[in-house]
């Protein structure tokens, strides 16, 4: 079956995944492979062969330059062994018969440079592993190392391609890292599709904030696609179509037009207030990652920033951002909003390249590890640098600071103490800042939710991070496709925790907003309002749709819905009921 | 130009066999000569100047290899390689006596 589709290169193939960002995109695919995964076989047109062969040659050339440099750096006697290893690898890279084996493979099989490099070297490696002598069979590791080095060259070039696109594409990858998506030229990247991921994976968040369609959890999409294949990404239904026939393309173009019209109609309500039919005002804020998105929040009718994620300052660049880098980014964002609220969340790094590359060994269970506020409290220099910039920017507008992943009172006290330290530094240097800056925390762990009444005494606002709260409550890794179907916020346990937090915030008379993905899913809006939420922070492209819902409901309806749901015992019962009531309110959304 | 053909059988004597570093030494010595150098075991014949092919011979201690050189400096090449493999044993120790 698989053989068949390979020969019939243009056979249409329909793949089902999870829709994570709405819209339709039709464009040629651009595939980003990773040296960390097996490279799938990909065919190329015979006319492309010379280009791919040249890519192989360049990869060898650049790998030689890189390795020669590395070898030269190993100077001490202790490094002698490493120097020898590099010398051996260099001989391989200089070996013409190896290079020829790879380019011949590209030529005879019409496959990509990556695939030819990977298969050839793995074939050699497997030859070694078959040798009985352990001293020789272990040499397979050297061959894998050479493979990775060449792939890194090839894929590194590919990543640059994404930054210098000249035509529209949809990006297809096993998964996308923050570093990769940060380099996207958004004028040309029209949609995203990944093998891995769930509703709240990084790919999903980026796609929604860029306002481009995305489908994730497609399992083996990267293996059934070749570069330059035409692809349709249906971000409304979670469908990806590879090599669609003309009839399908025509249908999708028509559907895409209708969807654009709906968006346009929704955009028209952006000037109207977010008020329920019975007159209750709801505040809609935007979640952003880059200063550039602040403008989008305004365009879509957002009234401020409810969550400014600051990790990108770290993931974008090779070096650690300076205090001035932080300040500039904040100043740019605050400039867009003048005196409307901008909530800056301190860095929520963890379980990513930034923290893991600083370790000798990766953490075995990073989501329960040194992440977020814990990482900051152990890296005080870095934490203070950011707080210094936030405080300095606090005089430019209505700036609030928010600490993520607080799990207990002691952590909160520590974070506040450090903030006070930085304030004293600013005082000593006579630098102006807002002495009464509002301080809030994310409630995103069951332990914080259960002790919300205690935590509320020492801060000005809560922000409910429903993604992590759901993940930690249900013990489900939201990015793991094997269990991602178990991930849902519509479960009694999560809803009870949310209700507790809302009630405690009301009792303590502090502000509360919801900033998780739950807030941007139409099904949940009425429920959240009924549970007492009055401020919602969400991905900018979703603001008009959520406002439409707010304007179509009465608080009385919402209260009834919430009461009914809190009496329900199963996820299925709750989601079915929510879908039904939302469909009645906003039929176009479905 | 005179075309000399020269052949010799050598035995791998160092304990660890023709692993990566010895293969590199072999290729480095072979590459100093103009002549074509072919190395064979019972099954395969490979280019003595290619580290990929040489290492894939996976010659362990005690393996006998036939070195065949063709070209004007074939004689010198074969002697140099014989010295490297059998006399110097790639600067490595022989197996420990039991």
Boltz contact constraints between the chains, C-beta under 6 A:
constraints:
  - contact:
      token1: [A, 84]
      token2: [B, 21]
      max_distance: 6.0
  - contact:
      token1: [A, 88]
      token2: [B, 20]
      max_distance: 6.0
  - contact:
      token1: [A, 88]
      token2: [B, 24]
      max_distance: 6.0
  - contact:
      token1: [A, 91]
      token2: [B, 24]
      max_distance: 6.0
  - contact:
      token1: [A, 91]
      token2: [B, 51]
      max_distance: 6.0
  - contact:
      token1: [A, 92]
      token2: [B, 51]
      max_distance: 6.0
  - contact:
      token1: [A, 95]
      token2: [B, 50]
      max_distance: 6.0
  - contact:
      token1: [A, 95]
      token2: [B, 51]
      max_distance: 6.0
  - contact:
      token1: [A, 95]
      token2: [B, 52]
      max_distance: 6.0
  - contact:
      token1: [A, 97]
      token2: [B, 50]
      max_distance: 6.0
  - contact:
      token1: [A, 97]
      token2: [B, 52]
      max_distance: 6.0
  - contact:
      token1: [A, 98]
      token2: [B, 52]
      max_distance: 6.0
  - contact:
      token1: [A, 127]
      token2: [B, 56]
      max_distance: 6.0
  - contact:
      token1: [A, 131]
      token2: [B, 58]
      max_distance: 6.0
  - contact:
      token1: [A, 133]
      token2: [B, 17]
      max_distance: 6.0
  - contact:
      token1: [A, 133]
      token2: [B, 60]
      max_distance: 6.0
  - contact:
      token1: [A, 135]
      token2: [B, 16]
      max_distance: 6.0
  - contact:
      token1: [A, 135]
      token2: [B, 19]
      max_distance: 6.0
  - contact:
      token1: [A, 136]
      token2: [B, 19]
      max_distance: 6.0
  - contact:
      token1: [A, 136]
      token2: [B, 58]
      max_distance: 6.0
  - contact:
      token1: [A, 139]
      token2: [B, 20]
      max_distance: 6.0
  - contact:
      token1: [A, 142]
      token2: [B, 20]
      max_distance: 6.0
